[in-house]
Amino acid sequence: MYRYDDYDRAIVTARVAQFRDQTRRFLAGTLPADEFRPLRLQNGLYVEKNGPMLRIAVPYGVLSAQQLRKLAAVTRRYDRGVGHFTTRHNLQLNWVKIEEVPDILAELAEVDMHAIQTSGNDIRNIVTDHFAGVADDELADTRPWAELLRQWSTLHPEFAYLPKKFKIGITAAREDRAAIRVNDVGLELRQDANGATGFRVFVGGGLGRTPLVGQAIRDFLPWPHLVTYLEAVLRVYNRYGRRDNTTKARIKILVKSLGAVEFARQVEEEWSHLKDGPATLTQAEVDRVAAHFAPPAYENLPAEDLCYVGFLREDAAFARWAARSVHAHKVPGYAAVTLSLKGLRAAPGDATAEQLEAAADIAEHFSFNEVRVSHEQNLVLPHVPLRELYTVWHLAKAVRLASPVTGLVGDIIACPGGDFCELANARSLNVVAELQERFENLHLQHEIGELDINISGCMNACGHHHIGHIGILGVDKHGAEFYQVALGGRQGHGLAFGEVVGPAFAADEVGDAVERIVGVYLEHRLGHERFIDTFDRIGLAPFRSAAYQQTEQEKIYA
């Protein structure tokens, strides 16, 4: 993983000192709140429903064991002992005090961490595949490219005050696990007919009030031009993006209004002034960064481990966990492992200080000191020997990190919703708890199979509800919480948005509706057909009919 150099550390240290002075002046009353707001936002500090919230950056989702322990210490010392991992890899602390935030940032700086550009109208955290570098279906490791873009975008003076926030995602795998086409810019690493590396560039994707799928504006961008081309994209957006209407300020609205062809033309024209300029990437610079992501010192292991095979046969609970939590690795004898943050009666993405410390210990002993954060709000150990999986399972189970529900009904993605966020129209976590209880039976979850449930408390879509197989959106109806349900959404290269079933459900109805929807799937599926495949085959109508159908007993008590 990337190691900060003196230049990186100087930037972070200077930013801590700068923000400490800004906070001091704000608390003393000499810096007005409206002037402090953009400053605190660019340092990740929000003011939410329950008070200040700090969002800590986890660039492209990679953490060392030392950093994970620091997050545990900060969470315990300055919060209530629980941190929340978001769908963009970052960690949020929901109960901080403004006057203590400079101290938190100073502690984070000790382990090369910060909160820079985790909010504000700037370039946000770069995201990529949480299996990057180990996935057996990837063309190349995308982490060096994500790091190059992190270095380019951090505190970039020209793009510090964009019309709206700006998100970039990168993938290089057959399966897009970074949902690049719902980013402002999505980059798909590919090779041309001669084997040269470059990127297919998508622009204008995003969720929120106006969900749009990113449009390809360049099929192949040679890698040396990555930064200069992105600068051209951002310059066109910075110049013509709307600043008079915050709901229409994202680049997706500009691309939609101009059309992808015209937007691409304007980018090419702007790029003509930047191409082959000082920001052109060199092989030496790419090699410098890529050296940080060299493979760890893997052992020469057999592709099959007899102890692992034996434990799978002898321990049914372990086998059930392994079936969902153990993932293929490009190196024989190794696997990637999901540590689930989706335990019963736990908010998706929440991790206690004790769990963070335990994950750090496991990573240190069994995964070359490295942990990843997935956009599904789980943790990943990227390099575990097959022979150690049984031990890792026991250690994870002891701290409630071994729920065998990855990819199943229990692996719900959700934002904090109305319990924390002042923008939310409804709570999310109450629906999570309801569905967790209804589908608590692990045998039932495994019988249902792959099914993504995504929940957002408002149209900002932090829970990615548009691309869930079952997407649930909290809405406000005359001061009451209701929930709109959509079906058929999906991520990946075939990304699509869900179709709304019909009128929104009251809070006490949404659980029944989801249960009926799942029932239709189980009734109509062919063999081991997945939910999304059954939906594609039979269409929305049977699900819609069932969602609003009351049983005779329910009608009596209605």
N, C-alpha and C positions, 0 to 999 in steps of 0.2 A: 504494500500500500504506500501511497505517497507520504513522504516525510517533509515537513515544513523546513525551509532553509532560513537563514538569517533575514532575508528580505521579507518572507512571509510573516515571520514573527514580529518584525519591526512594524509592519502594517497593522497587525492585530493589536499589538501593545499600544501603538499610537491611538488606535480607535478606542480602546478602553479608556485611556486618559482623556481623550476628547469627550467621550460620552459621560464620564464622571463629572467633568466640569459643566457640561450642559445640564445634567441632572441636578447638580448643586444649585445652579442659577435658577432652574425651574422651581425647585423646592423653596428657594429664598424669595421667589416672587419677582425676580428681575428678568426672567425669560418667560414671556406669555405662553399660555397653553397652546394657542394656535400656531406659534412658531416652534414650540417644542414637539408638536405632534409629528411632522415629517421627519424630524431628527430621531425621535424614539422609534418610529416605524422602521426606519432603515437600520435600526439596531435590534429589530425583532420584538419590540415592546408594544403590546396592545393594551387597551383598557377595555375589558370585557364585562359581562354581566355581574360577575362576582368580584371584580377588581382587576388588577394588572395580570397579564399573561405574557410570558416570555417564550418565544419560539427559537430554539437552538438549531443551528445548521448542522446537518450531517451530509456533506457533499457526496453525491451519487451513492448514498446509503452505506458507506464503508466506515467501520469503527474498529479501533484496536481495543484490546482488553483493558488497557490503561485508561483509555477515554471512556469506556463503559463504566469503569469504577468511579471515575470523576463525575459522570452523570448521576450515578447512584448517590455519591456524597453530596452533590449540589441539591439533588431532589430531597434528600433527608434533611439537610441543613436549612434550606431556604424555602421549601415547599411543604407538602404534607406527606412526603414519602412515596408519591406516585407520579410518574411522568407519562405523557401520552404521545405515542408515535403516530405521525400523520401519514396520509396517502402520498406525501412527497418526501418521505424518509425522515423528516425533521422530528425533533422532540419538543413538546410543549409542556411548560410548567404553568399550571392554572392558578396558583395561589401565592405568587411572589409579591413582594413589597417594592414599590418604585425606588425607595431610598437604598434598597439592597441590591438592585440590579447591577450597578457598577462592580460591586464585590463579586457577584456571580460571574460576570464577564471576565473579571481578573482571574478567577479560579479556572475558568474554561481555557483561558489563554495559556495557562501552565501546561496544558496537554494539547495545544494547537487546535483549539476549538473556539467558536465565536457564534454570534447571532447576526452577522452582517448580511443585509439584503434578504432576510427571511420574511420581510414585509416591505411595503412601500411600492411605488411605481418604478420599479427597476427590474433587472434581470435576476430572477429567483434561482433557487437551488437547482442545479443541473441534475436530471434523473436519468438512470439507465437500468438495465437488467440486473436484478439482484443476484443472478447467477453468472454475471459477466466474468470471463476468465476461467470458468470451470464448466460451463454448459457444454454438453456434447452436441448441441445443434447450432452453435454459433460459428460465424465466419472468422471472427477475430475478437479480441478483448476490447470492449468499448471504454474501459475505465481511463486509459491514457487520453483519449479524445475528450472525455468528460472533464478530466483534470486540466487539460489545455484550455478548455472553454471556461472553467472556473477561474483560472488565472487571468484570462482575458477580460472576463465580465466583472470581476470583483472591483468595486470602486471605480468603474469606468466612468470618467467625468462626463462624456457625451451622453451616456444613457442612464444617468442618475435620476432623472425626473421625466420619465416617459409618460405618455397619456394614461397608461394603466400598467399593471404588473405584466411581466413577460416570462414565459416558461419554455424551457427547452428539454426535449427528451431524445435519447439515442438508443438504438438497438442494432444488433448485428446477427440476430438469431432467426431461425425459421419461425419460431413462435415469438411474437412481439410481447414481451413481458413488461415493457415500459409504457405501453399505451401511447406511442409517440404521436398518433394522429389526433389526439385531443390535447396536444400541446400547441402553443403559439408557433413554435418551430419544431418539427419532428425530423430527425436524421436517421436514415436507414443506411448503415454501412454496407457497401457492396463492392463487387469487382467487375471490371469491364471484360470484354472478350480477350484482351491481352493480359489479364491478371492484375491490372493496376487497381489500386484501392481508391475509392471515392465514396460519395454520399448521394443518395436520393433525398431531395429536400422537399418536405411538406410544410406548408405555411397556412395559418388561419384556422387551426383546430382549437377546440375548447368546449367546455361544458357550460354550466351556468344557465342564465335566463335564455340565451340563444345558443343551444348546442349545435356545433358544426364540426364536420369531419375535415381535417386538414387536406389541402389540395397540393398535389405535386406541381412544383414550379420549375424543378430541374431534375432530370432523371439521373444525371451523373455529374457530380461536382468533384473534380480531382482534389485529393486531400490537401495539397499545399494552399488551396484557395479557401479553405473552410472559414477562417476568421474574416478575411476581407469580404467574402460573400455575405456572411451574417451581418457584418457592419452595414452593408448596402441594404439588406432587409430592414434592419433597425432604423437606418436613416430615413428610408421611405416612410416607415411607420411613424417615426418621431415627427416628421414633417407634416404628414397628412392625417394621422390618427386624431380622432375627435377628442377635444378637451372640454367641450361645452356640455357634454352629456355623459356621465360616468357609466351609464348602462350600455352605451354604444362606443366605449373608448377602446375596447380590445382590438387587436389587429385582425381578428376574425371578421369584425364588422367592416373594416376597411377592405379586406380581401373580397368579401361578399359584394360590397357595393361597387368595387372596380371590376370585379371578375378576376379569376386566377390568371388569365392570359395577359390582361392589362397590368395587373400587379407585377407579374413576372417581367414584363417589358420594362417597367419603371425600375425594378431592381437591377436588371441588366444594364440599364443606362447609368444608374448610380454606380454600379460595380465597375464600369469602364474607367472611372476615376481612381479606383482603389486597387484594381487587379494588378498583381506583380509589384505592389508597393511594399513599404517597410513591414507591414503586418503579415506578409506572406510567410507561411510556415516553411521551415527548412527541415531537412532530414535530421540534422544535428539536434534541433530543438525537440522534434518528435522522439528521437532516440533518448534524449535526456530525460524526458518525462516517462517514457515507456519503461526505462530501466527500473523505475520504482515499482513496477507491476510485474516484475519477473516472477515466474512461478516459485513457490516455496520449495524447500528441500524435501520433495516427496521421496518416500521409500520406493524401492522396486518391489511391488507387491503383486501377488497373483490376482487375476480379475475376479476370482471367486474365493471367498473366505469360508472355510468349513465351519468355524465356530459360529459365524453369523448365520449360516444356513441351518445349523443345528438349533440355535436359539429360536429361529423363525418357526421351526417345526415343533419345538417343545413348549413355547410360551405364546398362547393365542393373543394375549393382550399386547405383547411386544410386536407380534406379526401385524396386528391391526394398526398399531402406531407406525410401523415401518412402511406399510402400504401407502400411507398418506404423507408421511413426514420425511422419508428418505428419497433423495432425488439423484438421478444419474449424473456421473462425473466423467469428464474427458480422460482422467488419469485412472488406469486400472487399479483396483483395490481401494478406491476412495469413493466417498459420497458427499453430497451436500445435504444438510439436515435443517428442517424448519423447526424452530422453537416457537410454539404457538402462543400468541397473546390473546387467545379467544376462549379462555376458560369459562365455565358456567358462572353466572353472576359477576362477570368482569366486563368492563367496557372494552370494546375492541381497540387494540393498540395500547392499552394501559399496562404499565410495568411498574412493579414496586421496586424500591431501592434494593430489597433483598433479591429479587429476581434479576435485576441488572448485575448485581455482584456475582450471583451464581452463574449467569451467562458468561460473564467475564472469566470466571474460574474455568468453566468448561472450555471456552475458546482458547485459553492459555495452554491448557493441557492437551487438547484434542483437535484444535483447528488452527494451528500456527498463529495463534494470538489474534485472530481476525473474526469479526462478526459483520453481517450485513443487515440492513433494514429493507424489507420488501414493501412495495406500495400496497400490498394487502394487509399491512400493519402487523406483520410478524417479524421475528428475528431469524436469521439464517446463519448456520455454521458452514462455511464453504468448503472445508477441507478435512473431513473426518475419515480416518481409516475404517474400513468395514469391520475389522476385528474389534473396534472400540464402540460400535454402535449400541450394544447392549448396556455397556457401562454409561454411555451418554444418556440413554433413555432413562435409566434409574436416577441419575443425577437431575435430569430435567423434570422428571415426575415428582421428585421431592420438593420442588419449588413451583409446581403447577405450570410448567412450561411444556408439557408433553400431551396436551389434548390431541387425540388422533383424528382431527377434524379438518385438516388442511384441504381446501377445495370443496368441502361439503357444506351442508346447510348451516352448521355451527361456525363456519369460518366467515362470519359476517364482517363486511367493511362498513364503518359508520363514522360520521363526524361526531363531535361532542354535543351538537344540537343545542336546544334551548336550555339545557341544564347549565351551560357555560357561555354560549355565544350570544352576544346581544343582537346579531343579525338574524338569528334563527326565528322561523315562524312557529316551530313546534319542536318538542323534544325528540331525540333519536334513541337515547339509551333505554327509555321505557319500552320501545318497540323491540329493541335488541333483547332485553330481558324476557319479554313475552315469548319471542320466537325461540330463545334458548331453552326455555322451560318446555315449550310444546314439542321441541325436537331433541329433548335431552337424551333420549335413548340412543346410544351409540350404534346399536345394531340397526335401528331404523335409518340413521344417518348414512351408514354404509350401504344399506339397501337402496336408498334414494340415489346415492352416487353424486357425481359432480353437479353442483348447483350453487351459483354465485348470488348472494343476496347483498345488495348495497343500499345503504340508507343515508339520506341527507335531511338535515333539519330546515333547509331553505334552498332557494334556487341557485345559490352559489355553488352547490353540488360538490362540497368538499368530501362527501361520501361516495362520489362517482356513481350516483344512482342511475344515470342515463345508460351506463354500460354494464349494469348487473343483469343477470338472467331474470331475476326479479328485482326491480328497482323501486324503492319506496321514498317518496318525497313528502316531507312535512309541510302543510299549508295551514293558513289561518282563515277560519270561516267565522266571522262575527265574534272574534275573541276566543273561539274554541279550536282545539287542535284536531286537524283532520289529516288524512294521509292518502296521497295519490299513488296508485300502484301501476307500474308499467312492466311489460314482459318482453323478452326476446332481445334485450341488450347483450352486448358481448364486447370484449376487448380483443387484442391480437390483430393480425394483419387483415382479418375480415371484420374489423370493428364496425359495430352498428348500434344505434340507439333503440331503446325499448319503445314499444307501443303502449300508450295509456289504455288501461282496461276500461275505464269509465269514470263515473263520479267518485270523488274521494270518500274514504271510509272514516268513520269516527274512530277515536283512539281505541275503544273497546271492541271494534269490529275488524280491525286490520289483521289480527292474529287468526281469526276464523277464516278470513278471505285467503290468506296465504296458505293455510292448511288445506282449504278446498282446492286451490290451484295445484298444490303438490299432489293432491288426490287424483286430479284429472290426469296428471302426468303418469302416475303409477298405473292408472287404469288403461291408458292408451299406449304406453311405450312398448316397443318391440324388443324383446330380449333385454340386453343391457344398454339400450339406447339412452343417451344422455338427455337431460331435460331440454336443453337448447335444440337438440336434434328432433325431439318429439314436437316441440313448439313449431319448428320450421315445417314439419310434415303436416300437422293438423291445423295450424293457424291459431289465431287469437280467439275465435268464437267460442269453442268449448270451455276455455279457461274463463272467459268473460261471463258466460252463463253460470258457471259454477261459483264464481266469486261473489255473485249477488244472490245466490240461491240460499234461502233459509230452510232449515229442517222444519218439520211439522211442530216439534217441541219448541223451537226458537220462535216460530210464529205465534204460538200460544202466549209466550212470555214477552213478546215484543211490545 
